[in-house]
């Protein structure tokens, strides 16, 4: 990896492009300076190390969540941001206390599981019941009425591994609504294979939901090796009975805060490039990949820009609250700013781990594509390919923005091949982050944000369609 970064630095020093309509030679020299500084700096890793070590896991509404808010505000101020402030966000507060499981028949074996977010508790001694296996959510939905009375519904859907994480969406549907569909059929609990590509014996947590009028049943995932074990037993026509025991609690409405830092622009400070990640994490690991890395690298990227120049428009870093429980900080932010969302000239979120950025994509008005291509040219020295379809989706915390108004959305696509080995598990810890890869991410966000903020032409959103 040291050789890779050395090569990137050598390429970077030769990358200053010829003058064009959007950026002067001086501006492009400044872009090169920012990119080079980010590739050499340890700031993003130091921030990530501080967050994951001094605060640790950051489940929304916990004491550690409060500490994370204080940490972020203090770090923004230490880094010299012009404006630092908090904005309140509320969410349904939930706690995990204990969890265990075991296969009872045909032989007693440990079952590694975790409660999904928002799950209700089992009785104190757990729930013991036979398992009915389905391969997909659709199969569960198609099951006859009342066919799961007294049973545990189990979905065995296996997520595929891919650089862009394309298997996550289909798997998440089962995670989000499986308990609802199982309860409709009479099940006493719901269990699923982890939304994961891992071979490790860790269960992966994540958000799940209930529906008014449908009984709430306990809702868990199991580690992939345990899922394989149950599938083999079912294939042998064995009656599989398990005990699951999760103790959780819903605590009503909780409050946290989006933490925001801004470097003001020189010409149009009311306009801004929005970058950031979500400050909260699940409680099992320390949230290094999800999403401490996104927090640290976007804070550092903005700082590297400010060390070289203040662009025409502002750079705003938003650290969203309570993403894991349902995008609550993002919903609050874009609702509070609904009257001035037109001032967002570009938005990108880092929330896909800390492996290298390999692709750059936009979703903008066609008239703004010359600016996009100019940015892509300056990202190329970082081994980042311009995708060029103009169909970027952006990170999850940008979903409320896209629903509220058409906005210029960007995606700096990270290599997610291994991301779901660690995602939402106890294994999401600092040692999974490679410092050199984090520096490449930081450099990519710094180049993107600086150029989007300093372009001669303001980037425009795609026209809204009915």
KAUR-V89070 format. One record per residue. RES is the residue in one letter. OMEGA is omega in whole degrees, -180 to 180 (none if undefined). NEAR is the number of other ideal C-beta (glycine too) atoms within 12 Angstrom. D_LAST is the distance of its C-alpha to the last C-alpha in whole Angstrom. Layout:
BEGIN
res omega near d_last
RES OMEGA NEAR D_LAST
RES OMEGA NEAR D_LAST
END
This chain:
BEGIN
res omega near d_last
X 177 18 47
X 178 14 50
X 180 10 50
X -179 19 46
X 176 31 46
X 178 17 49
X 178 19 47
X 179 35 44
X 179 27 46
X 179 15 48
X -179 25 45
X -175 36 43
X -179 19 46
X -165 15 46
X -177 28 42
X -174 25 42
X 174 25 40
X 179 13 40
X 174 15 39
X -173 22 36
X -174 14 33
X -174 29 32
X 177 34 35
X 176 20 38
X 178 14 41
X 179 15 42
X -179 31 39
X 173 30 39
X 177 23 42
X 175 30 41
X 179 45 38
X -180 35 41
X 179 28 43
X -180 41 41
X -179 45 40
X 180 34 44
X -179 32 44
X 180 45 42
X -179 43 43
X -170 27 47
X 175 31 46
X -172 23 46
X -176 33 44
X 179 46 41
X 178 32 44
X 177 27 46
X -180 43 43
X 178 47 42
X 179 25 46
X -178 30 46
X -175 43 43
X -179 35 44
X -175 21 48
X 179 22 48
X -179 34 45
X -178 29 44
X -169 34 42
X 178 47 39
X -177 40 38
X 177 45 36
X 179 35 38
X 175 30 42
X 178 19 44
X 175 27 43
X 177 41 40
X 179 25 41
X 179 25 44
X 177 43 41
X 179 39 39
X 178 24 42
X -177 32 43
X 179 46 40
X -179 28 40
X -179 23 44
X 175 35 43
X 180 36 40
X 178 19 43
X -179 18 45
X 174 32 43
X 176 21 43
X -177 33 40
X -179 25 39
X 177 23 37
X -179 31 37
X 180 24 36
X 174 29 35
X -173 29 32
X 172 24 32
X 177 42 30
X -174 24 31
X 175 37 31
X -173 27 33
X -175 28 36
X 179 39 38
X 170 29 41
X -180 34 43
X 180 19 46
X -179 19 48
X 178 33 47
X 179 25 49
X 175 40 49
X 170 26 52
X -179 33 52
X 178 26 55
X 13 19 55
X 174 20 56
X -177 16 58
X -179 15 57
X 177 23 55
X 179 20 53
X -177 37 49
X -174 36 47
X 172 47 44
X 176 43 42
X 171 47 40
X -180 46 36
X 179 42 35
X -180 38 35
X 171 41 37
X 179 31 40
X 163 29 44
X 167 34 46
X -175 18 49
X 180 12 52
X 176 13 53
X 176 29 50
X 175 35 49
X -176 26 51
X 176 33 49
X -179 30 49
X 171 44 46
X -173 34 43
X 172 34 42
X 179 34 38
X -177 22 37
X 175 23 33
X 180 32 31
X 178 17 30
X 177 23 34
X 180 37 34
X -178 23 32
X -179 15 33
X -180 27 37
X 178 14 39
X 177 13 38
X -177 13 41
X -178 21 42
X 179 34 42
X 177 21 44
X -176 20 47
X 175 32 45
X 177 46 43
X -178 43 40
X 176 48 40
X -173 45 37
X -176 36 38
X -178 34 35
X 179 25 36
X 177 35 34
X 180 20 34
X 178 23 35
X -177 19 33
X -177 24 33
X 177 24 29
X -173 33 29
X 178 20 27
X -175 26 29
X -177 32 28
X 180 21 25
X -180 22 26
X -178 35 30
X 178 32 28
X 178 27 26
X 179 42 30
X -174 42 31
X -170 29 28
X -177 30 29
X -179 49 32
X 178 43 34
X -177 30 32
X 179 38 32
X -180 43 36
X 178 33 37
X -179 28 35
X 176 31 38
X -178 26 40
X 178 40 41
X 177 33 43
X 180 44 41
X -179 52 39
X 178 55 39
X 171 54 38
X 180 40 39
X 173 46 37
X -164 43 34
X 172 44 36
X -171 30 38
X 168 34 41
X 180 20 45
X -178 24 46
X 174 24 47
X 171 33 44
X -178 42 42
X 177 46 38
X -179 45 37
X -176 40 33
X 174 36 31
X -171 43 31
X 172 30 30
X -178 30 31
X 180 19 29
X 180 8 31
X 177 9 33
X -177 20 34
X 177 24 37
X 179 27 37
X 179 40 39
X -162 42 40
X -173 50 38
X 169 53 39
X 178 50 39
X -179 48 42
X -177 34 43
X 177 34 43
X 177 24 46
X 176 40 47
X 177 42 44
X -180 21 46
X 179 32 49
X 179 41 47
X 178 25 46
X 179 19 49
X 178 28 51
X 179 25 49
X 178 14 49
X 180 13 53
X 175 10 52
X 172 21 53
X -177 20 53
X 176 37 51
X -179 30 51
X 170 45 50
X 174 33 50
X -178 47 47
X 176 28 48
X 178 42 45
X -176 22 46
X 178 31 43
X 169 19 42
X -171 22 39
X 178 20 40
X -176 13 37
X 174 18 35
X 180 29 36
X 170 26 36
X -174 41 35
X 162 36 34
X 178 46 32
X -169 45 34
X 174 40 33
X -177 40 35
X 165 36 34
X -174 40 36
X 175 27 35
X -177 32 34
X -174 18 36
X -178 17 34
X -174 21 31
X 179 23 32
X 175 20 29
X -177 32 27
X 168 41 27
X -180 48 26
X 172 49 26
X 178 53 28
X 179 48 29
X 178 54 30
X -172 46 31
X -178 54 34
X 175 52 35
X 170 49 36
X -171 44 37
X -173 33 41
X 177 36 42
X 176 33 43
X 175 36 42
X -180 50 39
X 179 45 40
X -174 44 37
X 3 49 35
X 178 46 34
X 179 48 37
X 179 51 37
X 176 48 33
X -173 54 35
X -174 46 38
X 179 56 36
X 174 56 34
X -179 54 36
X -180 49 39
X 180 54 36
X 179 51 36
X 179 38 40
X 176 40 40
X -176 46 38
X 180 34 40
X -179 24 43
X -179 29 43
X 169 25 41
X 180 26 38
X -176 39 35
X -178 31 33
X -175 36 31
X 171 39 31
X -178 52 31
X 176 47 30
X 180 49 31
X 176 53 30
X -171 54 31
X 179 53 29
X 165 46 31
X 176 44 31
X -172 47 28
X -179 46 30
X 176 42 30
X 175 33 26
X -173 33 25
X 177 39 26
X 179 47 27
X 178 43 24
X -180 31 22
X -178 30 25
X -174 41 25
X 172 32 21
X -179 23 21
X -176 23 24
X -173 28 23
X -178 19 20
X -178 12 21
X 178 18 22
X 178 27 19
X 179 21 19
X 177 29 22
X -178 42 22
X 175 42 22
X 180 49 22
X 177 52 22
X 178 53 24
X 173 46 26
X 180 52 29
X -180 47 29
X 177 40 31
X -173 40 34
X 174 46 37
X -170 34 37
X 168 38 36
X -179 46 33
X -176 28 33
X 180 30 30
X -176 38 27
X -179 33 23
X 165 42 21
X -172 34 17
X 173 39 17
X -178 25 16
X -180 18 18
X -179 17 20
X -177 31 22
X 174 26 23
X 176 24 26
X 180 35 27
X -179 38 25
X 177 29 28
X 176 36 31
X -180 47 30
X -180 32 30
X -180 29 33
X 173 43 35
X -177 47 34
X 178 27 36
X 177 31 39
X -178 44 38
X 179 26 37
X -177 36 34
X 174 22 32
X -177 30 29
X 168 25 26
X 178 18 24
X -178 18 21
X -179 27 19
X -178 17 17
X 177 32 19
X -178 30 18
X -179 36 21
X -176 38 23
X -180 35 23
X 175 44 23
X -180 40 20
X 178 24 18
X 177 32 17
X -179 38 17
X 178 28 14
X -175 19 12
X -173 25 14
X 173 25 12
X -177 22 12
X 176 40 15
X -176 48 18
X 179 40 19
X 178 49 22
X 171 40 24
X -167 50 28
X 180 40 28
X 176 39 31
X -178 28 34
X -176 32 33
X -178 23 36
X -172 30 38
X -175 42 36
X 167 42 35
X -172 30 39
X -173 39 39
X 175 45 36
X 179 43 37
X 173 39 40
X -178 29 44
X 177 33 44
X -175 41 41
X -170 27 44
X -177 31 45
X 179 18 47
X -178 32 44
X 175 41 43
X -175 27 44
X -178 32 45
X 178 30 44
X 177 36 41
X 178 45 40
X 178 44 41
X 175 45 39
X -179 49 36
X 179 51 37
X -180 47 37
X 180 52 34
X 179 55 32
X 179 57 35
X -179 52 34
X -175 56 30
X 179 53 30
X -176 48 33
X 177 48 31
X -179 52 28
X -171 51 29
X -179 44 32
X 177 41 30
X -179 24 31
X 177 26 27
X 179 30 24
X -176 46 22
X 179 29 18
X 173 33 15
X 176 23 13
X 179 16 10
X 178 13 7
X 180 6 4
X none 4 0
END
